[in-house]
Amino acid sequence: MNKNFLVSGYVLFLSGLVLFGLMHVAIALYVPHLGGWGDPPGKFVTVLNEIMGWVPYVLSVILMIVGAGILLDQMNKWIEQKENQQ
C-alpha cells in the first residue's frame, strides 16, 4: 500500500468535507437576507446562484468523491495483500 496515495486520499476527502461544510454555513448565513425564491429551484439553489457558490460547492463534492475513491482503492489493495499473505 502506497502511503502517499493514502495521505492524498485523506487530504482530498477532508478538504472537500471542510469546503462542503463552509459552503453550507455560507448558505445558512445568507438565507435570512434572501428576498424571495421560486418553488422549482428553491431556497438552496437560489442562494447558490446569488452568492455565486456553484464552483466551490461542486468542487467540494468532486474532492470528496475523488478522495473517497482513492481511499477505497487503497483499502481494496490492502485487503488483497492481506489475503495473498494467508
The 8 nearest C-alpha neighbors of each residue, nearest first, counted from 0:
[[1, 77, 2, 73, 76, 5, 4, 80],
 [0, 2, 3, 4, 5, 73, 6, 76],
 [1, 3, 5, 4, 6, 0, 7, 73],
 [4, 2, 6, 5, 1, 7, 8, 0],
 [5, 3, 7, 6, 2, 1, 8, 69],
 [4, 6, 2, 8, 3, 7, 70, 9],
 [7, 5, 9, 3, 8, 4, 2, 10],
 [6, 8, 10, 4, 9, 5, 11, 3],
 [9, 7, 66, 5, 69, 11, 6, 70],
 [8, 10, 6, 12, 7, 11, 13, 66],
 [11, 9, 7, 13, 8, 12, 14, 6],
 [12, 10, 66, 8, 14, 62, 9, 13],
 [11, 13, 66, 63, 15, 9, 10, 14],
 [12, 14, 16, 10, 15, 11, 9, 17],
 [15, 13, 17, 11, 16, 12, 10, 18],
 [16, 14, 59, 62, 63, 18, 12, 13],
 [15, 17, 13, 19, 14, 18, 12, 20],
 [18, 16, 20, 14, 19, 15, 13, 21],
 [17, 19, 21, 15, 20, 16, 59, 22],
 [20, 18, 16, 22, 59, 17, 21, 15],
 [21, 19, 17, 23, 22, 18, 16, 24],
 [22, 20, 24, 18, 23, 19, 17, 25],
 [21, 23, 25, 19, 24, 20, 18, 26],
 [22, 24, 26, 20, 25, 21, 27, 19],
 [23, 25, 21, 27, 22, 26, 28, 20],
 [26, 24, 22, 28, 23, 27, 21, 29],
 [25, 27, 23, 29, 24, 28, 22, 30],
 [28, 26, 24, 30, 25, 29, 23, 31],
 [27, 29, 25, 26, 30, 24, 31, 32],
 [28, 30, 26, 27, 32, 31, 25, 33],
 [29, 31, 33, 32, 27, 28, 26, 46],
 [32, 30, 33, 29, 28, 27, 34, 26],
 [33, 31, 30, 29, 34, 28, 35, 46],
 [34, 32, 30, 31, 35, 29, 46, 36],
 [35, 33, 32, 36, 31, 30, 45, 46],
 [36, 34, 33, 37, 42, 45, 32, 41],
 [35, 37, 42, 41, 45, 38, 34, 33],
 [36, 38, 41, 39, 40, 35, 42, 45],
 [37, 39, 41, 40, 36, 42, 45, 35],
 [40, 38, 41, 37, 36, 44, 42, 45],
 [41, 39, 44, 38, 37, 45, 42, 43],
 [42, 40, 38, 39, 37, 43, 44, 36],
 [41, 43, 45, 44, 36, 46, 40, 30],
 [42, 44, 46, 45, 41, 47, 26, 40],
 [43, 45, 47, 46, 40, 42, 41, 48],
 [46, 44, 42, 48, 47, 43, 49, 41],
 [45, 47, 49, 48, 43, 44, 42, 50],
 [48, 46, 52, 44, 50, 45, 49, 51],
 [49, 47, 51, 45, 46, 50, 44, 52],
 [48, 50, 46, 51, 47, 45, 52, 44],
 [49, 51, 52, 47, 48, 46, 29, 26],
 [52, 50, 48, 49, 47, 53, 54, 46],
 [51, 53, 47, 50, 54, 55, 56, 48],
 [52, 54, 56, 55, 51, 47, 57, 48],
 [53, 55, 57, 56, 52, 58, 51, 59],
 [56, 54, 58, 57, 53, 52, 59, 18],
 [55, 57, 53, 59, 58, 54, 52, 19],
 [56, 58, 60, 54, 59, 55, 53, 61],
 [59, 57, 55, 61, 56, 60, 54, 62],
 [60, 58, 15, 62, 56, 19, 57, 61],
 [59, 61, 57, 63, 58, 62, 64, 15],
 [62, 60, 58, 64, 63, 59, 65, 57],
 [63, 61, 15, 59, 65, 60, 11, 64],
 [62, 64, 12, 15, 66, 60, 61, 65],
 [63, 65, 61, 67, 66, 62, 68, 60],
 [66, 64, 68, 62, 67, 63, 61, 69],
 [67, 65, 8, 12, 11, 63, 69, 68],
 [66, 68, 70, 64, 69, 65, 63, 71],
 [69, 67, 65, 71, 66, 70, 64, 72],
 [68, 70, 72, 8, 66, 67, 71, 73],
 [69, 71, 67, 73, 8, 68, 72, 74],
 [72, 70, 74, 68, 73, 69, 67, 75],
 [73, 71, 69, 75, 74, 70, 68, 76],
 [72, 74, 76, 70, 75, 71, 77, 69],
 [73, 75, 71, 77, 76, 72, 70, 78],
 [76, 74, 78, 72, 77, 73, 71, 79],
 [77, 75, 73, 79, 74, 78, 80, 72],
 [76, 78, 74, 80, 75, 79, 0, 73],
 [79, 77, 75, 81, 80, 76, 74, 82],
 [80, 78, 82, 76, 81, 77, 83, 75],
 [79, 81, 77, 83, 78, 82, 76, 84],
 [82, 80, 78, 84, 79, 83, 77, 85],
 [83, 81, 79, 85, 84, 80, 78, 77],
 [84, 82, 80, 81, 85, 79, 78, 77],
 [85, 83, 81, 82, 80, 79, 78, 77],
 [84, 82, 83, 81, 80, 79, 78, 77]]
